[in-house]
């Protein structure tokens, strides 16, 4: 496996598209549920999503699942992407752009919503926890040659991902331990106060305990992606998902 990445977290629709392009990959686990937000300025007049009509809204990319969340909200209001001025912007730049009122809203994943909210100049207009409870985005993706040649390694990785998710959702103290680890320089080097805000405001802003891979949920993502024209054609579930590792989970104790 030298010189190439064998496993990584990727956006679920991107994996579908890569597999359709004959890149040998499989999704073997979810990473989390929920965790996307639509943020507006604290002093803005927007209280309902429909009030964003004609406004400038930032998204990370049209290939991001956050964009599908935005489209889902538009469809619910009988609106379309033509009713907004949509701009693509790196998520780390979104809070500052909202602060300067260069945009009216942004739709992205955490912690970039919490960064602006905890600073006091932004508030959530919509959270996936409220609007799309089973929202999935980041998925653990593995090359098929690793599955073929080192199956026990992949199984061990999935075991730990699933166990860590359950551990995170079991107790607030566990989340505090995770914050201290993840905010360190050797990991994500993030402000621990922002991570703490994400974890606790509200507690289920992002969830990790239910990492089941359900065909119906991936089918919904695919339909939204087809409507958004970010994938070209339907891709069979079995081509991009391998459920066998989740079905064969081993018992792992997270000792931290």
N, C-alpha and C positions, 0 to 999 in steps of 0.2 A: 504493500500500500504506500510505499515511499513516494513522495512528490505529489500526492493528490489527497483530497479530503474524502474520507470514506463515510463519514456520518456528520450530519449537521441539522440544525433547526432551520426550516424553510417555510415560506408561505404555502398553504395547501394548494391554491389554484396554480401557483408557479410549478409545483411538482407535477400536477396534472399535465401542464403544457410541456414540461421537459420530457415526461414519459411519452407523450404524443409525438415528440421529436426524436424518439428512440434513444433517449438517455436512460441507461439501465438503473433506475432508482425505485425504492419502495418506501412508503410511509409505514412505520412500525409502532408509532405511539403519538398521542397528542402531547402538547407541551403545557397547555392550560386552557381554560375557558374564560370567556368574557375579556374585559381589559381594554376595550376601545371606547373612546369618548368623542363627543362633539362639544367643543368649548367655545364660549363667547365671552366678550369683555364684561366685567362685573357691572359696569354702568350702561351697558347696551340695553335697548328696549326689547330685545328678543326674549320672549317667554315660551313660545311655541315654535316648533320646527318650521312650520309653514311661513313664519315671519321672515325667514331667511331668503325668501324669493327675491331674485335680482341682486343678491349680495355676493361678496367675494369670499369663497370658502377654500381653504387649503387642504390638500390631501397629500400623503407621502408619494403616491404613484397610482396610476390607473390599474396597476397589477396588484395593489395592496388589498387585503381583505377589508381594510377600513373604507376603501372606496365602495365595496359592495354593501357595507353597512350604510353608507350615505345614500346609495341607490335604493336600498330597502326602505329607508325613511322617506325618500322622495316618492316612491311608489305608494306608500301608505297614505300620503297626503294628496295623491293624484297629480303629482308633479313629475318632472323629468330633469335630466341634467341640463337641459336648455334653460331651465328656470333659475340656474345659478351661474355665477362666474367661477369656474373651478380652476384652481392653479395647483401645480405640483411643487412641493417644497420639502426639503429635508426636515423630518420631525424636530431635531434640536433647534431649528430656526423658528419654529411656529410660535412658541410663547413670546419671543421678542417681537415678532411681527404683529401678534395680537395686541401686545402692550402698546406698540407704536400706532395701532389702528390702521396698519397697512392691509390687514385682512379683517373681515367681520366675524369669521369663525374658522375653526380648524377641526378636522376629523383625523384622529390618529390613535395609536396605542400608547399605553402607559410606559414610562412615567412622565410623558411630556404634557399630559393634561394636568396631572397632580403638581408638576413644577409651577405652572401658572396659578393654579387654584390655591396652593399653599402659600404662594407669595401675595395673594389677596387681590389680584387684578383680573381674575377669570373665574367663571363658574360653569359647571357642566349644563349644557342644554339637553343632552341625551347621553345615556350610558347603555352599553350593551347589556349590562345586568338587568336593566329594566325593559329594554326594547327587543333584545334578541338573546334570550337567556342561555341558549345552547351555542352561542357564537364560538366558532373555532377559527384559529388563525395559524399559529406556529405549530408545526408538526415535526417530529423526529424522523429524518429521512436518511436512509442507508443505501449505499451502493449494492447492487445485486451480487457482485462478486464477493463482497464481505459476507453477505448472507450465505452464499454458497460455500465459501472457504473457511469461515470462522463463525459459524452459527452460535457456539457457546458464548463468544464475546458479545455478539448482538443481543442474545438473551439476557446476559448479565447487565448490559446497558439499559435495556428496557425495564428489567426488574428494578433497577435503582431509580430510574425516572419515575416509574409508577409509585414506588415506595416513598420517594421524596415528596411527590405530590400529596399523597395521603398524610404524610407527616406534617406538611405545611398547613393543611386544613384542620388538623387535629387540635391544636392548641395555639393560643396567642403567643405563648413563650417560645414555641418553635419558630414562629414567624420572626420574632425578635432576633433569635440566633441566626436565622437565614439572612436577615438584613445586615447584621454585623459582618457576615462572611461576604455577601455579594457586593457590599459597598467598598470592600478593600481594594487596594491597588492591584493585587494579583488577579482580581476578577473583573468587576465592571467599573470600579472607581467612581461610583455615584455618591451623591449626597445622601447619607443614611436617613436624614429627616424626610426627604422626598420619597424614598422607598417605604419608610414607615407610614407616610401619609397614604400612599397607594394601598398598602396592606390593611389599613384600618378605617378608611373613609369612603364608603362603608367597608365592612369586613369582607364582603363578597364582591367587591369591585373587580377583583380578579380571583378566580378559583382554580384549584390545582388537584383536588381530590378525585374528581370524576373525569378520568382520562379514557373512558371507553371510546372506541372507534365505531361509530354507527353509520351504516350505509346511507340511511335517510338524510343524515346531516351533510355528508359529503355530496350526496345528490343535490341537495339544496344549494350548496356552494357552487356546484358545477352549473346548475341552471342560471344562477345569478351571474356567473362568469361568462356564460354563453350570451346572455342578454347584454352584458357589458362589452362583449366582443373581445375579451381578453384571452379567451381560448377559442379555437376555431371549430371544434367539433366535440361531441360527447366522447368521453374516454371510459372504457369499462372499469368498474371499481377494482376488479381483481388485477388489472394491469398496474395500478399505482399503489395499492394497499396490500400489506401482508399482515393479517390478523393473528398469525400463529404464535407470535411472541407474547402478545397480550393474553392469549388463551392459555399459554403455558407458564404464567408468572410463577416465579419462585418467591418464597417468603424472605424478605429482607428487613432487617432492623436498622433504622437510622440512629446511630449513636453519636450524638453531638452534645 
